[in-house]
Amino acid sequence: MKRIKILGFIIIVLLVGLFFVSLKITDYNQKITNIKDTINIQKFITQDISKEIIYLYKNSHIDYNHLENSLDIFKINLDNIKDKKIKQDSKNFLKIINKFQNQLKNKTAYSTVIVDKIVQKIYLLTFDILKSCNKYLELESKICKQTINIEKNIQNIIFILLFIIFGYFIVYILKYKSNFEILIEKLERSINSIDNIEQTVEKYLQETPNIQDEDLIIESLEELMNSSIRLKQLQSKLNKN
């Protein structure tokens, strides 16, 4: 019984460990998904801003609404990115766009030349941000996947241990049951043997007069009868359990 309790405790510990490992795997998968979503949004909005810059650059009329909305999304999404390189490239990107807007709003004789250079820088910074985003996404995905693989290996080990312990547990229960049945059979044989002895002794006492040590025989017979009663009580109790 003690062994069964120990096995039960080990199984519970392994199941709890399996739950937490599975939870960590789910968390890391969710982390990868969140990183991908954040980076893809940043890449998309960066390209969208660049296209809008080119549109404003090539057209005479100025409408900053779409650009301003895109910049707001760009800044909000940037707060969710931890990579220093992306943040630095993005800050430079925002500064050069601010210069672009100022040049369009406050035109001078040199504005065309300045704007040309600014647009080229924006174009180059766009590629820098995209490159940094791809590099960051690749690195984070690699780290998360490595961690997930480690957690999955731990998960597989726990599954194997549970399989082995459950197998041992079943074999032990079956073996324990087999031993129990053997015990019951032995009790039945012992009871039957005592009953046979009782009948033989009683018949002997009835058929044989003037037996020597009759009191001793009767006393022994009573002890056998008491033993038989106790064995029957034990058998009844075991069958109930």
ROSE-644574 format. One record per residue: residue in one letter; x, y, z of N, C-alpha, C in turn. Coordinates in steps of 0.2 Angstrom, whole numbers, plus 5000, padded with zeros to 4 digits. Layout:
% residues N
   code    n.x    n.y    n.z   ca.x   ca.y   ca.z    c.x    c.y    c.z
      a      X      Y      Z      X      Y      Z      X      Y      Z
...
//
This chain:
% residues 241
   code    n.x    n.y    n.z   ca.x   ca.y   ca.z    c.x    c.y    c.z
      m   5004   4994   5000   5000   5000   5000   5004   5006   5000
      k   5010   5006   5004   5014   5012   5004   5017   5013   4997
      r   5019   5008   4993   5022   5008   4987   5017   5012   4982
      i   5010   5010   4983   5005   5013   4979   5005   5020   4980
      k   5005   5022   4986   5005   5030   4988   5011   5033   4985
      i   5017   5030   4985   5023   5034   4983   5022   5034   4975
      l   5019   5029   4972   5018   5029   4964   5013   5035   4963
      g   5008   5035   4967   5003   5040   4966   5005   5047   4966
      f   5010   5048   4971   5013   5055   4972   5017   5057   4967
      i   5021   5052   4964   5026   5053   4959   5022   5055   4952
      i   5016   5051   4951   5012   5053   4945   5009   5060   4946
      i   5007   5062   4952   5004   5069   4952   5009   5074   4951
      v   5015   5073   4954   5021   5078   4953   5022   5078   4945
      l   5023   5073   4942   5024   5073   4935   5018   5076   4931
      l   5012   5075   4933   5007   5078   4929   5007   5085   4930
      v   5008   5088   4936   5009   5095   4937   5015   5098   4933
      g   5020   5094   4933   5026   5097   4929   5024   5097   4922
      l   5020   5092   4919   5018   5092   4912   5014   5098   4911
      f   5009   5099   4916   5005   5105   4915   5009   5112   4914
      f   5014   5113   4918   5018   5119   4918   5022   5119   4912
      v   5025   5114   4910   5029   5113   4904   5025   5115   4898
      s   5019   5112   4897   5014   5113   4892   5012   5121   4892
      l   5011   5124   4898   5009   5131   4898   5015   5135   4896
      k   5021   5133   4897   5027   5137   4895   5028   5137   4887
      i   5026   5131   4884   5027   5130   4877   5022   5134   4874
      t   5016   5135   4877   5010   5139   4874   5012   5146   4874
      d   5015   5148   4880   5017   5155   4881   5023   5157   4876
      y   5027   5153   4874   5033   5154   4870   5030   5154   4862
      n   5025   5150   4861   5022   5150   4854   5018   5157   4854
      q   5015   5159   4859   5011   5165   4859   5016   5171   4858
      k   5022   5171   4861   5027   5176   4861   5029   5177   4854
      i   5031   5171   4850   5033   5171   4843   5028   5175   4839
      t   5021   5173   4840   5016   5176   4836   5015   5183   4837
      n   5016   5185   4844   5016   5192   4845   5021   5196   4842
      i   5027   5193   4842   5033   5197   4839   5032   5197   4832
      k   5030   5192   4829   5029   5192   4821   5024   5197   4819
      d   5018   5198   4823   5013   5203   4822   5016   5210   4823
      t   5020   5211   4828   5022   5218   4829   5027   5220   4824
      i   5032   5215   4822   5037   5217   4817   5034   5218   4810
      n   5029   5213   4809   5026   5214   4802   5022   5220   4801
      i   5019   5223   4807   5015   5229   4807   5020   5235   4806
      q   5026   5234   4809   5031   5239   4809   5034   5240   4802
      k   5035   5234   4799   5037   5234   4792   5032   5237   4787
      f   5026   5235   4788   5021   5237   4783   5020   5245   4784
      i   5020   5247   4790   5019   5254   4791   5025   5258   4789
      t   5031   5256   4790   5037   5259   4787   5036   5260   4780
      q   5035   5255   4776   5034   5255   4769   5028   5260   4767
      d   5023   5259   4771   5017   5264   4769   5019   5271   4770
      i   5023   5273   4775   5026   5280   4776   5030   5282   4770
      s   5035   5277   4768   5039   5279   4763   5035   5280   4756
      k   5030   5276   4755   5026   5277   4749   5023   5284   4749
      e   5020   5286   4755   5017   5292   4756   5022   5298   4755
      i   5028   5297   4758   5033   5302   4757   5034   5303   4749
      i   5035   5298   4746   5036   5298   4738   5030   5302   4735
      y   5024   5300   4737   5018   5303   4734   5018   5310   4735
      l   5019   5312   4742   5019   5320   4743   5025   5323   4739
      y   5030   5320   4739   5036   5323   4735   5035   5324   4728
      k   5031   5319   4725   5029   5320   4718   5023   5324   4716
      n   5019   5326   4721   5013   5329   4720   5014   5336   4723
      s   5011   5341   4719   5011   5348   4722   5007   5349   4728
      h   5001   5346   4728   4996   5348   4734   4999   5344   4740
      i   4997   5346   4746   5000   5343   4752   4994   5341   4756
      d   4994   5335   4758   4989   5332   4762   4992   5327   4767
      y   4993   5330   4773   4997   5326   4778   4993   5321   4782
      n   4986   5321   4781   4982   5316   4786   4984   5309   4786
      h   4985   5306   4780   4987   5299   4780   4994   5298   4783
      l   4998   5303   4781   5005   5302   4784   5005   5303   4791
      e   5001   5307   4794   5001   5308   4801   4998   5302   4805
      n   4993   5299   4802   4990   5293   4805   4995   5287   4805
      s   4998   5287   4799   5003   5281   4799   5009   5282   4804
      l   5011   5289   4805   5016   5290   4809   5014   5288   4817
      d   5008   5290   4818   5005   5288   4825   5005   5281   4826
      i   5003   5277   4821   5003   5269   4822   5011   5267   4822
      f   5015   5270   4818   5022   5268   4819   5025   5269   4826
      k   5023   5275   4829   5026   5277   4835   5023   5272   4841
      i   5017   5271   4840   5013   5266   4845   5016   5259   4845
      n   5017   5257   4839   5019   5250   4838   5027   5249   4840
      l   5030   5255   4839   5037   5255   4841   5039   5254   4848
      d   5034   5256   4852   5034   5255   4859   5034   5248   4861
      n   5031   5243   4857   5031   5236   4858   5037   5232   4856
      i   5042   5236   4853   5048   5233   4850   5054   5234   4855
      k   5057   5229   4857   5063   5230   4862   5070   5231   4859
      d   5070   5229   4853   5077   5229   4849   5079   5236   4849
      k   5086   5237   4851   5089   5244   4851   5090   5247   4844
      k   5092   5242   4840   5094   5244   4833   5088   5246   4829
      i   5082   5243   4830   5076   5245   4827   5074   5252   4829
      k   5074   5253   4836   5072   5259   4839   5077   5265   4837
      q   5083   5264   4836   5088   5269   4834   5086   5271   4827
      d   5086   5266   4822   5084   5267   4815   5077   5271   4815
      s   5072   5269   4819   5066   5272   4819   5066   5279   4821
      k   5070   5281   4826   5071   5288   4828   5074   5292   4822
      n   5079   5289   4819   5082   5293   4814   5077   5294   4808
      f   5073   5289   4807   5068   5289   4802   5063   5294   4803
      l   5061   5295   4810   5056   5300   4811   5059   5307   4811
      k   5065   5308   4813   5069   5314   4812   5069   5317   4805
      i   5071   5312   4801   5072   5314   4794   5065   5316   4790
      i   5060   5312   4793   5053   5314   4790   5051   5320   4793
      n   5052   5322   4799   5051   5328   4801   5054   5334   4797
      k   5060   5333   4795   5064   5338   4791   5060   5338   4784
      f   5058   5333   4782   5054   5333   4775   5048   5337   4776
      q   5044   5336   4781   5038   5340   4782   5040   5347   4783
      n   5045   5349   4786   5047   5356   4787   5049   5359   4781
      q   5052   5356   4777   5054   5358   4770   5049   5359   4766
      l   5043   5355   4766   5038   5356   4762   5033   5362   4764
      k   5033   5362   4771   5029   5368   4773   5033   5375   4773
      n   5039   5375   4773   5043   5381   4773   5048   5381   4767
      k   5045   5381   4761   5050   5381   4755   5054   5387   4755
      t   5060   5385   4752   5066   5390   4751   5068   5389   4744
      a   5073   5393   4742   5076   5392   4736   5080   5385   4735
      y   5082   5383   4741   5086   5376   4741   5081   5370   4743
      s   5075   5371   4744   5071   5366   4746   5071   5360   4741
      t   5071   5361   4735   5070   5355   4730   5076   5351   4731
      v   5082   5354   4732   5088   5350   4732   5088   5346   4739
      i   5086   5350   4744   5086   5347   4751   5081   5341   4751
      v   5075   5342   4748   5070   5337   4749   5073   5331   4745
      d   5076   5332   4739   5079   5326   4735   5083   5322   4740
      k   5088   5325   4743   5092   5321   4748   5088   5318   4754
      i   5084   5322   4756   5080   5319   4762   5076   5313   4759
      v   5073   5313   4754   5069   5307   4751   5074   5301   4750
      q   5080   5303   4748   5085   5297   4747   5086   5294   4754
      k   5087   5298   4759   5089   5296   4765   5083   5292   4768
      i   5077   5294   4767   5071   5290   4769   5071   5284   4766
      y   5072   5284   4760   5072   5277   4756   5077   5272   4759
      l   5083   5275   4760   5089   5271   4763   5087   5268   4770
      l   5084   5273   4774   5082   5271   4781   5076   5266   4781
      t   5072   5267   4776   5067   5262   4776   5070   5255   4775
      f   5075   5254   4771   5078   5247   4770   5082   5245   4777
      d   5085   5250   4780   5088   5249   4786   5083   5246   4792
      i   5077   5249   4792   5072   5247   4797   5070   5240   4795
      l   5068   5239   4789   5066   5232   4786   5071   5227   4788
      k   5078   5229   4787   5083   5224   4788   5084   5222   4795
      s   5083   5228   4799   5084   5227   4807   5078   5223   4809
      c   5072   5224   4806   5066   5220   4809   5067   5213   4807
      n   5069   5211   4801   5070   5204   4799   5075   5201   4803
      k   5080   5204   4805   5086   5201   4809   5083   5200   4816
      y   5080   5205   4819   5077   5204   4825   5072   5198   4826
      l   5067   5198   4821   5062   5193   4820   5066   5186   4820
      e   5071   5186   4816   5074   5179   4815   5078   5177   4821
      l   5081   5182   4825   5084   5180   4831   5079   5178   4836
      e   5074   5182   4837   5069   5180   4843   5066   5174   4841
      s   5064   5173   4835   5061   5166   4833   5066   5160   4834
      k   5072   5161   4833   5077   5156   4834   5077   5154   4842
      i   5078   5160   4846   5078   5159   4853   5072   5155   4856
      c   5066   5158   4854   5060   5155   4856   5059   5147   4854
      k   5061   5146   4847   5061   5139   4845   5065   5134   4849
      q   5072   5137   4850   5076   5133   4854   5073   5131   4861
      t   5071   5136   4864   5068   5135   4871   5062   5131   4870
      i   5058   5131   4865   5052   5127   4864   5054   5120   4863
      n   5060   5119   4859   5062   5112   4858   5065   5109   4865
      i   5068   5113   4869   5070   5111   4876   5064   5109   4880
      e   5059   5113   4880   5053   5111   4884   5049   5105   4881
      k   5049   5104   4874   5046   5098   4871   5050   5092   4873
      n   5057   5093   4874   5061   5087   4876   5059   5085   4883
      i   5058   5090   4887   5056   5089   4894   5049   5086   4894
      q   5045   5088   4890   5038   5086   4890   5038   5078   4888
      n   5042   5077   4883   5043   5070   4880   5046   5065   4886
      i   5051   5068   4890   5054   5064   4895   5048   5062   4900
      i   5044   5068   4902   5039   5067   4907   5034   5062   4904
      f   5032   5062   4898   5027   5057   4895   5030   5050   4896
      i   5037   5049   4894   5040   5043   4895   5040   5040   4902
      l   5041   5044   4907   5041   5043   4914   5034   5041   4916
      l   5029   5045   4914   5022   5043   4915   5020   5036   4913
      f   5022   5035   4906   5021   5029   4903   5024   5023   4907
      i   5030   5024   4909   5034   5018   4913   5030   5017   4920
      i   5029   5023   4923   5026   5022   4930   5019   5019   4929
      f   5015   5022   4924   5008   5019   4924   5009   5011   4922
      g   5013   5009   4918   5014   5002   4916   5016   4998   4923
      y   5021   5001   4926   5023   4998   4933   5017   4998   4938
      f   5014   5003   4938   5008   5003   4942   5003   4998   4941
      i   5001   4997   4934   4996   4992   4932   4999   4985   4934
      v   5005   4984   4932   5008   4977   4933   5008   4976   4941
      y   5010   4981   4945   5010   4980   4952   5003   4979   4955
      i   4998   4982   4952   4991   4981   4954   4989   4974   4953
      l   4991   4972   4946   4989   4965   4944   4992   4960   4948
      k   4999   4961   4950   5002   4956   4954   5000   4956   4961
      y   4998   4962   4964   4995   4963   4970   4989   4959   4971
      k   4985   4960   4965   4978   4956   4965   4979   4949   4965
      s   4984   4947   4961   4986   4939   4960   4988   4937   4967
      n   4992   4940   4971   4994   4938   4977   4988   4938   4982
      f   4984   4942   4981   4978   4942   4985   4973   4936   4984
      e   4973   4935   4978   4969   4929   4976   4972   4922   4979
      i   4978   4922   4978   4982   4916   4981   4981   4916   4989
      l   4981   4921   4992   4980   4921   4999   4973   4919   5001
      i   4968   4921   4997   4961   4919   4998   4961   4911   4997
      e   4964   4909   4992   4964   4902   4990   4967   4898   4996
      k   4972   4900   4999   4976   4897   5004   4971   4897   5010
      l   4968   4902   5012   4964   4903   5017   4958   4897   5017
      e   4955   4897   5011   4950   4892   5009   4952   4885   5010
      r   4958   4884   5008   4961   4877   5009   4962   4875   5016
      s   4965   4880   5020   4966   4880   5027   4960   4878   5031
      i   4955   4882   5029   4948   4881   5032   4945   4874   5031
      n   4946   4872   5025   4943   4866   5023   4947   4860   5026
      s   4954   4861   5027   4958   4856   5030   4956   4856   5038
      i   4955   4861   5041   4953   4861   5048   4946   4858   5049
      d   4941   4860   5044   4935   4857   5045   4935   4849   5044
      n   4939   4847   5039   4940   4840   5038   4943   4836   5045
      i   4948   4840   5048   4951   4837   5054   4946   4837   5059
      e   4942   4842   5060   4937   4842   5065   4932   4837   5064
      q   4930   4836   5058   4925   4830   5057   4928   4823   5058
      t   4935   4822   5056   4938   4816   5058   4939   4815   5065
      v   4941   4820   5069   4942   4819   5076   4935   4818   5080
      e   4930   4822   5078   4924   4821   5081   4921   4813   5080
      k   4922   4811   5073   4920   4804   5072   4924   4799   5076
      y   4930   4801   5077   4935   4796   5080   4933   4796   5088
      l   4931   4802   5091   4929   4802   5098   4922   4798   5099
      q   4918   4799   5094   4912   4796   5094   4912   4788   5094
      e   4917   4786   5089   4917   4779   5088   4922   4775   5093
      t   4926   4779   5096   4931   4775   5100   4930   4777   5107
      p   4928   4772   5111   4927   4773   5119   4934   4772   5123
      n   4934   4775   5128   4939   4775   5133   4946   4777   5129
      i   4946   4783   5127   4952   4786   5123   4956   4789   5128
      q   4963   4787   5127   4968   4791   5132   4968   4798   5129
      d   4970   4802   5134   4971   4809   5133   4965   4812   5129
      e   4959   4810   5131   4953   4813   5127   4952   4820   5129
      d   4954   4823   5135   4954   4830   5136   4958   4834   5132
      l   4964   4831   5131   4969   4835   5127   4967   4835   5120
      i   4964   4830   5117   4961   4830   5110   4955   4835   5110
      i   4951   4835   5115   4945   4839   5114   4948   4847   5115
      e   4953   4848   5119   4956   4855   5119   4959   4857   5113
      s   4962   4852   5110   4965   4854   5103   4960   4855   5098
      l   4955   4851   5098   4949   4852   5093   4946   4859   5094
      e   4945   4861   5100   4942   4867   5102   4947   4873   5099
      e   4953   4872   5099   4958   4877   5097   4958   4877   5089
      l   4957   4871   5086   4956   4871   5079   4950   4874   5077
      m   4944   4873   5080   4938   4876   5079   4939   4884   5079
      n   4942   4886   5085   4943   4894   5085   4947   4896   5080
      s   4952   4893   5078   4957   4895   5072   4953   4895   5066
      s   4948   4890   5065   4944   4890   5059   4939   4896   5059
      i   4937   4898   5065   4932   4904   5065   4936   4910   5063
      r   4942   4911   5066   4946   4917   5065   4948   4917   5057
      l   4950   4912   5054   4951   4911   5047   4945   4913   5043
      k   4939   4911   5045   4933   4913   5041   4932   4920   5042
      q   4933   4923   5048   4932   4930   5049   4937   4934   5044
      l   4943   4932   5044   4948   4935   5040   4946   4935   5033
      q   4944   4929   5031   4942   4928   5024   4936   4933   5022
      s   4931   4933   5026   4925   4937   5025   4927   4945   5025
      k   4932   4947   5029   4934   4954   5029   4938   4955   5023
      l   4943   4951   5020   4946   4952   5014   4942   4952   5008
      n   4937   4948   5008   4932   4948   5002   4928   4955   5002
      k   4927   4957   5008   4923   4964   5008   4927   4969   5005
      n   4934   4969   5007   4939   4974   5005   4940   4974   4997
//
